[in-house]
Amino acid sequence: MSDQTADAGEGGLREEGARRGFLLKMAVLGLSSTLPGFASSGPPAGRRGGVLRVSVSQAIAKVNPFQARVIPEYLVVELLYSGLTRLSPANVAEPDLAISWSSNEKLDEWTFRLRPAIKFRDGSICRPSDVIASIKAVLDAKTGSPARQNIGPIADIVSTADDTVTFKLSTPYADLPIALSHPNAKIVPAAIIDKGMDRLARDAFGTGPFELVQFESERIVVATRNAQYYDPQRPYLDRIEVRVYPDATSEGSALMSGDIDLMSQVQPTEFARLSQAPRVNALRLASGTFSNVILGCNQKPFDDIRVRQALALTVDRKVMVDFVAEGLGTVANDTPINASYPFFSRRPDKTVDIAQAKKLLAAAGYPDGLTITLVASDVPAVRTQMAVALREMAKPAGFNIEVQTMPHATYLEQVWRKGACYIGYYSGQPTIDAMVSQLYTSTAAWNETHWNNKKFDSLIEQARGTADAAQRQQLYADAQALMRTEVPSLIPVFFDLLRAHRDYVNDFMMYPRGVLFGLDHVWLAEGAPRRA
């Protein structure tokens, strides 16, 4: 998730529902997971093989798993590397290089048991020392990994046996198995890390389902099946070609003509066209991606809760979904948490109340209205659309909003994490803790709002160290209620995740965590184009 960047077939979700529910219960309770990796029923006999061409909208600058930052890079890294755990479409941790894990009663020590005799691409065996070196590299500020603040309060990592790794935490943390599924938390040979990680930018040494055979950053990345992958059935495809299409219209046309088989991202403006195209499946999934209006709670006028509450009462959230998300989204109610998260607390949607907004604004000392400047970057375009929509919606209550747009690079340098009122854009996280610890707690890595609410911090800390699911549900519900009431940032809409593929592509799953793809589960039906 980054302000610098910006998901499952219904049948598959139903078939796996009971199993995922059981896994979720185990993860919540901190129990050992001993089930095998995500078990697709797989293609029928004779469906192995074929080439999948996948389009991405921007260049793949590097294949260093620790430093991937944008969706095309995450897609490629997922092909080439494995982590200790991987995330399911239900946001549950599942086995990857670790086949089981367990915690102590306090949830401040977790032990993971590794698969035996798994080989890296350089021929070496994956050992606990490689896990330790990789996770420490992620935690090292010099590495510059986006996962550094997201993989848990790790104090130390030790090897307690030839096939186990133990994480010692600075505070209890029930979500560690999920946190270690972070797309940057991949396992690399310690020998490569020790020699310096420069080689990782253009070469790969992982244990993932595919192996890198061609890397042209601006044009194409090619990977072939890893014959030594730990699952003898997967992957099903012989090869995956990741092709760069900077223009959204030409990318959509390439899918419609069959030049590509799968679009990793679909722009809302292209979704309707693809939905009507023959032999194309346009996919849509509610996700945790949102755009928000940052309200600097440490600066006037937003240090007054009444101003924030008044602004929130001016927003017609359904209109926001239609205008900003072009109808491809869901209503949000000023928290970054929706139904894609475990422990989501559902409440009635907020409604417009201009009269009450005026009263709150007057009580805050602005009976004649209030002029504010709202900054919007030009990337993605929804930021400007949201700013303009809010300007018009807030006028009747007395808000005079001056919208200032600027290039994204200028925004990052001059406004992000500095300004008092601006539009942010964030993708979802696998857990509530991961989301709020990144943005909304007092110690958050990107504490843009400076809300610094001690009660909220306490609720999150208690939930983080609680194994009982019912207790966690209540703690997180209280935390979400506090955000709805105090409005540290205005969040009116979640954006649906949009992807598309040709109709011969099977078992492609959509993940609410939009940086995941699961292409090792994909297979091609009879009638798919034969490609050398």
Residue, then its C-alpha position, 0 to 999 in steps of 0.5 A: m500500500s502506498d500513496q505512490t502506487a495504487d480479486a476470486g471467482e464466486g464458484g471457487l470461493r463457495e467451494e473453499g468457504a468452509r476450509r477458509g473459515f476454519l483457517l481463519k479461526m485457526a489464524v485468529l486463535g493463534l493455533s498451528s496450521t498443518l493443512p497443505g497449501f491452497a488446494s485447487s481442484g486443478p484442471p482435468a487431465g490434459r489441461r497442463g501446458g500453454v502460454l499465458r500473456v498478461s498485460v500490465s500498464q507500466a514498466i517493471a523497473k526491477v524484480n528485487p522482491f524486497q523492493a517491488r512497489v507497483i502492481p506489475e512488479y508485485l505480479v512478477v515477484e509473485l511468479l518467481y519467489s515464495g514467502l513463508t506464508r501466502l494470502s488467500p482470496a479470503n485474506v487468510a494466511e496459508p502455507d507457502l515455504a512454511i508448512s505449519w506454525s504455532s504461537n505461545e500463549k502470549l502471542d509474542e513468539w511464533t515458530f514456523r516449520l519449513r518444507p524439506a529440501i526446497k531448492f532455490r534457482d541457484g541449486s541451494i536448499c532453502r534453510p532457516s538461515d535464508v529465512i532469517a537473512s531475508i526477513k532481516a533484509v526487509l526490516d533493514a532501513k537500508t533495503g528500502s522495502p515497503a514491507r518494513q513497517n508491515i510485517g510485525p513487531i519483530a525483535d529477533i529471529v532465530s533458528t531452533a532446529d534444522d527445519t524451524v524458524t522462531f520469531k520473537l516479538s516486541t509485543p504480542y501480535a496475533d496477525l503475524p502469519i498474515a503479516l508475513s504473507h506481505p508481497n515483499a516478504k519473499i525468501v532469497p538465498a542468504a548467500i545472495i544477500d551477503k554478497g550484496m543485492d544488486r543482482l536481484a534487480r535483474d535476476a531471480f533466485g527464488t523458489g516460486p512456481f516460475e523461473l525468470v528467462q527474459f527481462e526487458s523492463e519497458r517491454i516484456v518479462v518472461a517466466t517458465r514453469n519451475a519443475q522443482y516447485y514444491d507442489p508437483q501439480r502446479p503451476y499448470l502453465d508452461r510459460i507466462e509473458v508479462r507485456v507492457y501496455p502504457d495506453a489503456t485503450s490499446e491494452g483493452s483492444a489487445l485483449m479483445s483481439g486475443d493478443i493478450d489473455l489477461m489484463s492485470q488492471v482495467q481502468p473504469t473507462e474501459f470496463a464497460r467496453l470489455s464487459q460487452a466484448p465477445r469471449v471476454n470475461a470482465l471481472r469486478l470485486a469489491s476491494g479495500t482500495f480507497s481515496n480519502v480527504i486527509l484532514g490535518c487534525n493538528q492544524k486549523p481548522f481541522d483540529d476542531i472535530r466539529v469542522r471535520q464532522a460538518l464536512a462529512l455531513t455534506v457528502d452524498r456517498k452514493v453520488m460519489v460512487d457514481f461520479v468518482a468510481e463511475g459506479l464501480g465501487t461501494v460506499a465508505n463511511d469514513t473508515p478505511i475498513n470494509a467487508s473485505y476485512p475480517f472483523f469489519s463492523r457494519r453500520p448504516d451508511k452516513t447520509v447528507d444533513i446540510a442543516q446539521a453541518k451548518k450548525l456544527l460549523a457555526a459552533a466551531g466559530y464559522p457562522d459565515g462559512l469557511t474557506i479551505t484549500l484542497v490539494a489533488s494530485d493528477v494521478p490517478a484522475v479520481r483524486t481530482q474528480m473527488a475534490v471537485a465533487l466535494r467542492e460542490m457538495a459542501k457549498p450549501a453548508g458554507f464550505n468554500i473549497e478551492v481545489q488546487t491540482m498539481p503533478h503527482a511528483t510535485y504533490l509527493e514532494q510538497v504536500w504528501r504527509k505535510g499538507a493540511c487538506y489533500i486527497g490520498y489514494y491507498s490500496g487495501q491491506p490484509t488486516i485491520d491492524a496492517m491498515v490502521s498501523q500504516l495510516y491512523t495510529s499515533t505511531a503509524a509510519w504515514n501518520e498523515t492526519h495526526w489524529n493521535n487518539k489515545k483511545f484508538d491506539s489502545l483499542i488497536e493495541q489490545a486487539r493486536g494481542t488478543a487471540d479470542a475472536a469475539q473480543r477482537q471483533q468488539l475491540y475493532a468495532d469500537a475502533q471503527a466507531l471512533m473513526r466514523t465519529e471523529v473523522p480523522s479523514l473523509i473516506p466516501v468511496f471504495f473502488d472495485l478491483l477490475r480485471a479481465h481475461r479471455d474466456y479460455v482462462n480458468d481458475f483465475m482468482m480475484y483477491p481483495r488485496g489487489v497486488l496478488f494474482g495466484l497465476d500458479h493456479v491458472w490453466l487454459a481450456e481446450g481451444a486456447p491459442r497454441r503459442a510456442 
